[in-house]
Amino acid sequence: MSRTSRRNELIAIPLALAVVAFAIWYLGVVLESSLVRFVGFMSGACTFVPLPADAYVLNAAVDNSALAIGLVGGAVNVIAVLAERQWVLRFVDHPSFDRFRLFVGRNKWVDLTEKNLFVGLVVGGFSFLPFEPFRLVAVLRNYSPVRYGLATFLGRGFRYYWLARAGEVFASLGIVKYAVWASLAFFTIGLARSYRKFSAADPASESADEGDLTDG
């Protein structure tokens, strides 16, 4: 693939996802359908884009059944991660990622993760454990898209179902808005901490450490 083609696809794939997600969400606004709006929002939130999906699920449970949210949310997640998979494959298909691909190919933790990848994807999708590392390994190790999609559907589907059930309980107690605000607060705090860690990273010192290891 030429550099120009890869660059165009790197732009086209997320742009297409964003347009489709917004179009579906807006259609839900026009139709006054909270479930269609849910599909539109989750089309963006199910990718690496940091959006407060859990808070949205709690709020969506007020107008939709937990089963519908679980099934629809899981299905949308599958479509989103498989589309995202194509973007990641094109992104890492660049000479500057040669060392990274070599690391992934030889790393023992990655090997262990790959051997239990289906379980890891399900558990990571359902629980509050980090889901992204398993998704990244699935893409870089060319894990079966069918198994990747099924594991994602099961993990995220169960997560959204039980979050929606919790939303139903909060709604019956009249405290759902407080639960949504609490979820948004935790999301914001987590996002801020991740940004701080990323900003505190010193590439120069890491390069120096690598040089010391090489010299030794």
FENVEN-V376151 format. One record per residue. N is the residue number from 1. OMEGA is omega in whole degrees, -180 to 180 (NA if undefined). Layout:
# FENVEN-V376151
[[N/OMEGA] [N/OMEGA]]
This chain:
# FENVEN-V376151
[[1/-179] [2/-179] [3/-179] [4/179] [5/180] [6/-180] [7/179] [8/180] [9/177] [10/177] [11/-173] [12/-175] [13/178] [14/178] [15/179] [16/178] [17/-179] [18/-180] [19/-180] [20/-179] [21/-180] [22/-179] [23/180] [24/179] [25/-179] [26/176] [27/177] [28/177] [29/-179] [30/-179] [31/-176] [32/180] [33/179] [34/-180] [35/177] [36/175] [37/178] [38/178] [39/-180] [40/-179] [41/-176] [42/177] [43/176] [44/-176] [45/-178] [46/177] [47/179] [48/179] [49/-177] [50/176] [51/-176] [52/-176] [53/-177] [54/179] [55/180] [56/179] [57/178] [58/-179] [59/-179] [60/-179] [61/179] [62/-174] [63/-177] [64/180] [65/180] [66/180] [67/179] [68/-180] [69/179] [70/-178] [71/-179] [72/179] [73/178] [74/-180] [75/179] [76/179] [77/179] [78/-180] [79/-177] [80/-176] [81/177] [82/174] [83/178] [84/178] [85/179] [86/179] [87/-179] [88/179] [89/179] [90/-179] [91/-178] [92/178] [93/-178] [94/-178] [95/-179] [96/180] [97/-179] [98/-179] [99/180] [100/178] [101/177] [102/178] [103/180] [104/-178] [105/-175] [106/-174] [107/-177] [108/179] [109/178] [110/177] [111/180] [112/179] [113/-178] [114/-179] [115/-180] [116/-170] [117/-179] [118/178] [119/180] [120/178] [121/179] [122/-178] [123/179] [124/179] [125/-177] [126/-172] [127/177] [128/172] [129/179] [130/-179] [131/-173] [132/180] [133/179] [134/178] [135/-179] [136/178] [137/180] [138/-179] [139/-174] [140/178] [141/177] [142/178] [143/-178] [144/179] [145/180] [146/179] [147/177] [148/180] [149/-179] [150/179] [151/178] [152/179] [153/-179] [154/-177] [155/-178] [156/179] [157/178] [158/180] [159/-178] [160/179] [161/-177] [162/173] [163/178] [164/176] [165/176] [166/177] [167/178] [168/179] [169/179] [170/180] [171/180] [172/179] [173/179] [174/-177] [175/-175] [176/-179] [177/178] [178/178] [179/178] [180/179] [181/177] [182/178] [183/178] [184/179] [185/178] [186/179] [187/-179] [188/179] [189/179] [190/179] [191/179] [192/179] [193/179] [194/180] [195/179] [196/179] [197/179] [198/-178] [199/-178] [200/180] [201/-178] [202/-179] [203/-178] [204/-179] [205/178] [206/179] [207/179] [208/179] [209/180] [210/178] [211/178] [212/179] [213/-180] [214/-179] [215/-179] [216/NA]]
